[in-house]
Amino acid sequence: MATATAAAPQPVSISKTAIWAGRILSALPVLLMVFGGAFGVLKPDAVKQGFTKYGYPDQVLIPICIVEIACALIYAIPRTSVFGAILLTAYLGGATATHVRVGEAFFMPVAVAVVVWLGLYLRDERLRALVPFRR
């Protein structure tokens, strides 16, 4: 009796150029999210007004900014980067929904999410093996 076995994804070699491009692309959302979250924790009036405009009460500002920073840091650690990308995608999905709800352009959070995954795809051979783009 023959048994069927699922083929495991085979590691794909990545050029040094792709790895560095992935690292640079991955650093951009990390810097954006960490600096944005840190700026929010300082609670300047502009951030408070923005939160009020989007319908969020003042007391959720710090927890949201801490979650933003935590998601970015989890993404920045190579061992947890896939989990971090999932968390950042969820966070940016909430940002997209907030912009849609108030009738604003929602391109920026979507673009940041694309850069998150593109950077990870370029630098992580496990992800390349799972999502093989073919010529």
N, C-alpha and C positions, 0 to 999 in steps of 0.2 A: 504494500500500500504506500503510495507516494504522498508526501506531505508538501503542502504549498508553503513557501516561506516568502515573507515580504522582503524585498531588497531594501537595505538601509541606504539612505542617501550617501553617496561617495563624496568625500571632501574634494573641493575644487581649489586648485592652486590660484593664488591671487598675486598679481604683479605688485611690486613695491609702490608703483605710481598709484594704483587703485587703492592700496592700503592707506597711503598718505592723503589721497583725495578724500577717502572715507573718514579719516581722522579729522581733517580740517572741516569737512561738512558736518561731522558730528559735534565738533566744538562750537559751531555757530549757535545751534539751538540751546546747548548747555549754557553758554555765556548769556544769551538772551534771557533764558528762564531764570538763571541764578541772579543776574543783576536786576531783572524785573521784580522778582520775588523779594530781594533784599531792599529794593527801593520801596516796595509796598509795605514792608515791615516798618520802615521809617515813618509811614503814615503822613506824607505831606498832603496839603489841602487838595492838590490836583488829583491825587489818587482817591481820596475820600469822595470828592465830587464825582469822579468817574464811577465809583462803586454805587453811589446814590443814583446816578443817571441810569445805570443798568438794573436798578431795583434791588440791590443787595444791601442789607443793613451793615452798619459800621463794625459790629462785633464779629463778622465773618471775614473781615479783611485779613487779619493776621493768620488765622488757620488756613485760608486759601493760599496765601503767599508761602506759608511753610510747606504745604503740599506741593506747590509749584517747585520750590527749591529741592525738596526731597525727591520728586520724580526725576528732575534733571540730574541730581547726583547719582541716583540709581542707574540711570542711563549712561553716565560717564564711566562707571566701573565696568571694565570689560566682561567680567564674569556674570554680571547682572544686566548687561546692556539690552538684551531682548525683552526682559521683564520691564526695564525702564522705558523702552520704546512703546510697549503696550500701555504703560501708565501715562506717558506723555501724550499718546494718541487719545486716550480717554479724556485727559485734562483739556487738550486742545479741542476735542469734540464739544466739551462744555462751553469753551470760549466761542466756538463757532455758533452753537445754539444761542448763546447770549446775544451775539451780534445779529443773528437772524431775527430774534425776538424783538429787538428794538429797531429793526429796519436799517441796519448799517451793513456796509460791505464786510464780507466774511472771508475774503481772500487770504489775509495774513495768517490766521491760525491754521488754515488748510495747507498753505505753502510751508509753514514751519513743520507740520506733521510729515509732509512729503520729504523734506530735507532730513528729518530724523531717520526715516526709513531708508532713504537713499544712502546716507552716510553709513548706516549700519550694514546695508547690503554690500557696499564697497569694501568694508573692512572686516567682515565676518564670513569666513568660509562655510560655517554651518548654515547660515541663512542662504548663501549662494547655492548650497547643495539642495536646500528645501525648495527654493524658487529659482529653477534654472531657466534663464532666458536663452532662447536659441536664436541663432542667426538664420 
